[in-house]
């Protein structure tokens, strides 16, 4: 979270300073307004952290954070959707990595996924293959799918690409719903 906060604040500062308008990094950083950039950076870090945690085996509500930030209409929607997508995809990647190494612990009481849920995800994954990762956005079951992809040794490139697309589409739908309501 600290690294996410630092990176988010630097991004927000240089964005506020005009880096997307053609300014150099140094000029954008020196032209920024810290009273705008730093709070925006903190909100980006909050969104990234919520999205990251929501994709791991910890409960979090990244959709609610994204919806609130989109509804406030103070920041570009593309940036918020991008941050949420990257955070959620990286969190899913943690599950994939765990799947590579933790199969030997699946019978332990502290193991975060119940054996029947993991078995169900493995069956689903064996039946539908890598395309089942298009459901990686789904609560609980999507986390188990990402873990199963690691257990079954899905190559990282295909895992990351499919999960990135699924997470992006989910947040695009959330944004569409928010903008249709407000």
N, C-alpha and C positions, 0 to 999 in steps of 0.2 A: 504493500500500500504506500509506503514512503517513496519508493522509486516511481510508482504511478503518479503520486502527487507532484513530484519534482518535474517529471516529464510533461505532465498535463499543464502545469503552471508555465513552463517554458513555452510549450506550444501555444497556450492561450495568449501569452505576452507577445510572441512574434506574430500571431494571427492578428491580434489587436493593433500591432504596429504596422501591418500592411504587407506581410510577406507574400500573400497571395495576390497582391496588387503589383508585384514586380520589385518590391524593395529587397535589398540584400538582407541576410540574416542580421548583420550588425546594425544596419539602419532600422530594420523592423524592431529589433530589440531596444534600440535607443529611442524610437518614436512611440513606444507603447505607453499606455496609461495603466499603471499598476493597480489603481483602484478598480479597474474593470477587468484586467487580465488575470490577476491573482484569484479573485472569487470565482471567475469562470473556470480557471484551472482546477480549483478545488472541487467544483461541481463535476468536471470531466473525470477527475480522479474518483469521485464517489460513484459515478456511473460505471466507469471501468471496473472498479472493485466489486460493485454489486453484480455486474454481468459476469465477471470472472468467478465469483463465489457461487452464483446461481448455476453455472455449468459444472461445477465440481459436485461432490457429494454433500456439500453443505447447503442448507436451505437459504435462499435469498430471493428477492423479488425485483429483478432487473427491469421487468416490464413496467412496474409501477414507477420506478425512478425515471426511466426514459419517458414515460407518459407525462409525468409531472414537469420534466424539463421541456418537453415539446409543447405542452399546454401553456407554459409561461411565455413561450414565443420570444425569448430573449437571445437565443443562440441559433446558429444555422442547423437546420434539421439534418443535413447531410453529415455534419461533423458529429452530431449526437448519435446518429445511426451507425456511423463508422466506428466510433469508440465502443459502443455497446456490442457491435458485431465482433470486433477484435478481442475485447475482453472475454466474451462468451466463448469464442472459438479457442482462445488460449486456455480457458478453464476446461473445455472439453478435451484439449490436448493433454492436460494433466491426467484426466481419466484414462486416456489411451496409454500414456506412459505407465500409469499404475497397472493397467491391464497386462502390459509386457512383463512386469516383474512380480506381481503379487498373487498370481494364481496359486502359488504354494501355500498361501495363507487363507484361502477361501473357506476352510472349515473351522476357522477360529471364531470365537464368539464376538470379538471386537471388529471383525471384518465389516466394512460399511454397507455392503450390498448383501441382502439375504440370498442364500443359495438358490432358492426357487426363482427369484427375480433374475439372477445372473443366468440360470439355466434357460429361462424363457427368452432372455435377450440373445443367448448363444444360439438357440433353436431358430429364432427369427433371423438372426444374422446368417446362419448357415443356409437357411432357405432362400433368403432374398439377396444375400451377398452384400457387397459394399453399398448398394443403393438403399439398403435399409437405413443407412446413416442420414438419409434425407429426413428421417424422423428424430434426429439428434436434438432437435429443438424442444421435443416433448418433455414435460416435467417428469422426473423420476425415471421413466422408461428410457428416455434419451440418454441420461447419464449412464445407465446400465449398458445401452448399446455401444457407447463410446468405450466403456471398459471392456466389453466383449470384443470390440474391434482390436483392442490391444492384445487381449488374450489370444485371439485367433490370428494375430500377426498381420493385420491389414497394413500394407505399405503406407508410410507417413504421407507421401504426396497425395495419394488418392483420398486418404482419410481427411487431410486438412482441406483439400479443395471442396469435397462434398459437404463437410461440416460447415465450412465458411459460407457456402451458398445457402445451406439450410438456415443458418443463424441469421444471415442477412435478410432472407425472405421473411423470417419471423418478425424481425424488427421493422421491416418495411410495412408489414401488415399492422403492427402496433401503431406505427406513425400514421398510416391511413385511417385507422379507427379513431385516433386522437383528433386528426384534422377534420374528420367527418362530423365529429361531435362538437368541436369548438367553432 
